[in-house]
Amino acid sequence: MPPMALLAVTLGIILGTLTVTSANHWLTAWLGLELNMISILPVIAKQKHPRSTEAATKYFLTQATASALMLFSSTLNAWQTGSWDITQLNNKLSCILMIIALMMKMGAAPTHFWLPEVMQGSTLTTTLLIATWQKIAPITLLYMISNHIEPVITLLIGVLSILVGGWGGFNQTQIRKMMAYSSIAHLGWTLTVISVTPNIALTNIIIYMIISTPFFLMVTTTSSKTLQTLTTTWNYAPTTTIILMLLLLSMAGLPPLTGFTPKLLILNSLVMYKLSLTATIMALLSLLSLTFYLRTTYLLTSTTSPITTQSTTLWRLKPHQNQTTATLIPIALFNITILPALLM
């Protein structure tokens, strides 16, 4: 991609998200989402491959449908209440339609059908953008209307997302698809508590983003796209392998790693609001996600020295990639060991 085009696309993605997060008017938020969507389409389709073209088309159609539904919902609310203010979504039908539109934009179940395919057809760097940065704007809008959301709706969507995320990633061998279902499961944890305690929901999604970012970047430096090629990382990057294992266990929510903190806070919040049955179901469904995290961790550990790997090495690390990995390791360690500060 030419430098000027890359600069324009980057500015569009950043400005689109900032416009949404600072908006008070529904039309301004819609404009920011459209700018964000148009800017990321060239990034998804830049590979000049049928898979990336298909991914860009699916992303465009889904996001355009969600934007139209969002515009219809805000217009209906303005017609009924006379207000375009984001925090004044008082019409119940408008609120339900807006939740569906935002769920579609984020990729939460049952409107998750586009996310695994789009992430599989994109590069690892683009996958990182879709799994983290592209969720900031919809999550912000959901946070702003959380006072008007019916808790039953978000609880159902959240539990369904945890189930779909765990069950869908169960038999995946592609890292990008596995992380797509992981993203759906973490969105489920966020949605279950967004209408009860929005601050904890925001904490959960932020922690997921700061954990998944170094994971994606480290996988990018090793050029690993499947679990088979991921098993050969120990031969050339043993430190990276250890950090990847810790990041996977942190995303799984195992104590004493950072990923355990938001899950504990969410379960505690649900129990305080007398939703113990929902908290129990969520804890049991999270075992599905734990299975494929542990499977990936086992594949990494089963090939560590002195065991000889049986799979063919499909890549070699370059010198600048070694430097990048060395830069990422302190960031990843910080993300893993931030738990004591969060518990204070």
C-alpha positions in Angstrom: 0.0 0.0 0.0 1.4 3.5 -0.9 2.5 5.6 2.0 -0.1 8.3 1.4 -2.9 5.8 1.1 -1.7 4.1 4.3 -1.7 7.5 6.1 -5.2 8.3 4.9 -6.5 4.9 5.9 -4.8 5.1 9.4 -6.2 8.6 10.0 -9.7 7.5 8.9 -9.7 4.5 11.3 -8.4 6.7 14.2 -10.7 9.7 13.5 -13.7 7.4 13.0 -13.3 5.8 16.4 -12.5 9.2 18.1 -15.6 10.7 16.5 -17.8 8.0 17.9 -16.3 8.1 21.4 -16.7 11.9 21.7 -20.2 12.1 20.0 -23.4 13.2 21.8 -25.6 13.0 18.6 -26.7 9.8 17.0 -25.9 11.1 13.5 -22.4 12.1 14.5 -21.8 8.6 16.0 -23.2 7.0 12.8 -20.9 9.2 10.7 -17.9 8.1 12.7 -18.8 4.4 12.3 -19.2 4.8 8.6 -15.8 6.6 8.3 -14.2 3.8 10.4 -15.8 1.1 8.2 -14.8 2.7 4.9 -11.2 3.2 6.1 -10.6 -0.4 7.1 -12.0 -2.0 3.9 -8.8 -1.3 1.9 -6.8 -2.8 4.8 -8.8 -6.0 4.6 -8.7 -6.3 0.8 -5.1 -5.3 0.3 -3.8 -8.9 -0.2 -5.2 -9.1 -3.8 -6.5 -12.6 -3.0 -10.0 -14.0 -3.4 -10.2 -14.8 0.3 -9.4 -11.2 1.3 -11.9 -9.9 -1.3 -14.5 -12.1 0.1 -13.7 -11.1 3.7 -13.9 -7.4 2.7 -17.3 -7.9 1.0 -18.7 -9.8 4.0 -17.4 -7.1 6.4 -18.9 -4.3 4.3 -22.4 -5.9 3.9 -22.6 -6.8 7.6 -21.5 -3.3 8.8 -23.7 -1.5 6.3 -26.7 -3.5 7.5 -25.9 -2.8 11.1 -25.4 0.9 10.3 -28.8 1.1 8.5 -30.5 -0.6 11.5 -28.7 1.8 13.8 -29.9 4.8 11.8 -33.4 3.5 11.7 -33.4 2.9 15.5 -32.1 6.4 16.3 -34.6 8.0 13.9 -37.5 6.1 15.5 -36.3 7.2 18.9 -36.1 10.9 17.7 -39.6 10.6 16.2 -41.1 9.3 19.5 -39.1 11.4 22.0 -37.9 14.4 20.0 -34.2 13.8 21.1 -31.2 12.8 19.1 -29.1 12.5 22.3 -27.3 9.2 22.6 -28.0 9.0 26.4 -31.7 9.6 25.8 -32.6 6.3 24.1 -36.0 6.0 26.0 -38.0 4.2 23.3 -38.0 0.4 24.1 -38.2 -0.7 20.5 -35.4 1.7 19.5 -33.3 0.4 22.3 -33.7 -3.2 21.2 -33.0 -2.4 17.6 -29.9 -0.4 18.7 -28.6 -3.4 20.7 -29.0 -5.7 17.7 -27.2 -3.2 15.5 -24.3 -2.9 18.0 -24.1 -6.6 18.5 -23.8 -7.1 14.7 -21.0 -4.5 14.5 -19.1 -6.2 17.3 -19.7 -9.7 16.2 -21.5 -11.0 19.3 -23.8 -14.0 19.0 -26.3 -14.7 17.3 -25.0 -12.1 14.8 -21.4 -13.5 14.9 -21.5 -15.3 11.5 -19.2 -12.8 9.8 -16.4 -12.5 12.3 -14.6 -15.8 12.0 -14.7 -15.7 8.1 -13.5 -12.1 8.0 -10.7 -12.7 10.4 -9.6 -15.8 8.6 -9.5 -14.0 5.3 -7.4 -11.1 6.7 -3.7 -10.8 7.7 -2.7 -11.2 11.3 -2.2 -7.4 11.7 -5.7 -6.7 10.3 -7.1 -9.4 12.5 -5.6 -7.6 15.5 -7.4 -4.4 14.4 -10.8 -6.2 14.0 -10.5 -8.0 17.3 -9.5 -4.9 19.3 -9.6 -1.4 17.8 -12.8 -2.0 15.8 -14.7 -2.9 19.0 -14.0 0.4 20.8 -16.7 2.4 19.1 -19.6 -0.1 19.5 -18.6 -0.8 23.1 -18.6 3.0 23.9 -22.1 3.4 22.4 -23.3 0.4 24.4 -21.7 1.8 27.5 -23.5 5.2 27.0 -27.0 3.6 26.6 -26.4 1.0 29.4 -29.0 2.7 31.6 -31.8 2.0 29.1 -30.9 -1.6 28.3 -33.1 -4.4 29.6 -30.7 -6.7 31.6 -32.5 -9.8 30.4 -31.6 -9.1 26.8 -27.9 -8.5 27.4 -27.8 -11.6 29.7 -29.2 -13.8 27.0 -26.9 -12.4 24.3 -23.9 -12.7 26.7 -24.5 -16.3 27.7 -25.2 -17.3 24.1 -21.9 -15.5 23.0 -20.0 -17.4 25.7 -21.5 -20.7 24.4 -20.9 -20.0 20.8 -17.4 -18.7 21.4 -16.4 -21.8 23.4 -18.1 -24.3 21.2 -17.0 -22.7 17.9 -13.3 -22.6 18.8 -13.4 -26.2 20.1 -12.2 -27.8 16.8 -10.3 -25.0 15.2 -6.8 -25.4 14.0 -6.5 -21.9 12.4 -5.2 -19.4 14.9 -7.2 -16.5 13.4 -10.5 -18.4 13.6 -9.7 -19.6 17.1 -9.0 -16.0 18.2 -12.3 -14.9 16.5 -14.3 -17.3 18.7 -12.2 -16.2 21.7 -13.2 -12.6 20.9 -16.9 -13.7 20.8 -16.6 -15.4 24.2 -15.0 -12.4 25.8 -17.7 -10.2 24.3 -20.2 -12.4 26.0 -18.6 -11.8 29.4 -18.7 -8.1 28.8 -22.4 -8.1 27.7 -23.7 -10.1 30.6 -22.7 -7.3 33.0 -22.9 -4.2 30.8 -26.4 -3.3 32.1 -25.7 -4.2 35.7 -22.2 -2.7 36.3 -21.0 -1.0 33.1 -17.6 -0.1 34.6 -16.7 -3.8 35.2 -17.8 -4.6 31.6 -15.5 -1.8 30.3 -12.6 -3.2 32.5 -13.1 -6.6 31.1 -13.0 -5.6 27.4 -10.0 -3.3 28.0 -8.0 -6.1 29.8 -8.9 -8.5 26.9 -7.5 -6.0 24.4 -4.2 -5.4 26.3 -3.7 -9.2 26.6 -4.6 -10.1 23.0 -2.5 -7.3 21.4 0.9 -8.7 22.3 -0.4 -12.2 21.5 -1.3 -11.2 17.9 1.9 -9.3 17.5 4.1 -12.2 18.7 2.2 -14.6 16.4 2.8 -12.1 13.5 6.5 -12.1 14.1 6.7 -15.9 14.0 4.4 -16.0 10.9 2.4 -18.8 12.5 -1.2 -19.2 11.1 -2.0 -22.7 12.3 -1.5 -24.7 15.4 0.9 -27.0 13.6 3.3 -24.2 12.7 2.9 -22.7 16.1 4.5 -25.8 17.6 7.8 -25.1 15.9 8.3 -21.7 17.6 10.4 -23.2 20.4 13.2 -24.1 18.0 13.9 -20.4 17.1 12.1 -18.3 19.7 11.9 -20.1 23.1 11.2 -16.9 25.1 8.4 -16.1 22.7 6.9 -19.6 23.2 6.8 -19.1 27.0 5.2 -15.7 26.8 2.6 -17.0 24.3 1.7 -19.8 26.7 1.3 -17.3 29.6 -0.8 -15.0 27.4 -3.1 -18.0 26.4 -3.5 -19.0 30.0 -4.3 -15.4 30.9 -7.0 -15.2 28.2 -8.4 -18.4 29.6 -8.9 -16.7 32.9 -6.6 -18.9 35.1 -5.4 -17.4 38.4 -3.1 -15.7 39.3 -2.8 -14.2 35.7 -4.5 -10.9 34.7 -7.3 -12.5 32.7 -8.7 -14.0 35.9 -9.5 -10.6 37.5 -12.3 -9.4 35.2 -14.0 -12.8 35.3 -13.9 -12.8 39.1 -15.3 -9.2 39.2 -18.1 -10.1 36.8 -19.1 -13.3 38.7 -19.0 -11.4 42.0 -21.2 -8.6 40.5 -23.8 -11.1 39.2 -23.9 -12.9 42.5 -24.4 -9.5 44.3 -27.4 -8.8 42.0 -28.9 -12.3 42.8 -28.0 -13.8 39.5 -26.2 -16.8 40.9 -27.7 -19.2 38.4 -26.4 -17.1 35.5 -23.0 -16.8 37.0 -22.9 -20.6 37.5 -23.9 -21.2 33.8 -21.2 -18.7 32.6 -18.5 -20.3 34.7 -19.4 -23.8 33.3 -19.6 -22.5 29.7 -16.1 -20.9 30.1 -14.7 -24.4 30.4 -15.3 -24.8 26.7 -13.0 -21.9 26.0 -10.6 -23.2 28.5 -10.3 -26.4 26.5 -8.9 -24.9 23.4 -6.7 -22.5 25.3 -5.2 -25.5 27.2 -4.9 -27.5 24.0 -2.9 -24.7 22.3 -0.7 -24.4 25.5 -0.2 -28.2 25.5 0.9 -28.1 21.8 3.5 -25.4 22.7 4.8 -27.2 25.7 4.9 -30.7 24.1 7.5 -29.6 21.6 9.9 -27.8 24.0 13.5 -28.9 24.4 14.7 -31.7 24.5 11.7 -33.1 22.6 12.1 -33.0 18.9 9.2 -31.6 16.9 7.7 -33.8 14.3 6.2 -31.0 12.1 8.0 -29.2 9.3 9.2 -25.7 9.9 7.6 -23.4 7.4 9.3 -20.1 8.4 12.4 -18.6 9.6 12.8 -15.5 11.9 14.5 -12.5 10.4 16.8 -10.2 12.5 14.3 -7.3 12.7 11.7 -9.8 13.8 13.9 -10.9 16.7 14.2 -7.2 17.7 10.4 -6.8 17.6 9.9 -9.9 19.7 12.4 -8.5 22.3 10.4 -5.3 22.5 7.1 -7.2 22.9 8.2 -9.4 25.7 8.3 -6.7 28.5 4.9 -5.5 27.3 3.5 -9.0 27.5 5.0 -9.6 30.9 3.4 -6.3 32.2 0.0 -7.4 30.9 0.3 -10.8 32.6 1.5 -9.5 36.0 -0.9 -6.5 36.3 -3.2 -8.6 38.5 -1.9 -7.5 42.0 -2.5 -3.8 41.0 -6.1 -4.6 39.9 -7.0 -6.4 43.1 -5.9 -3.5 45.4 
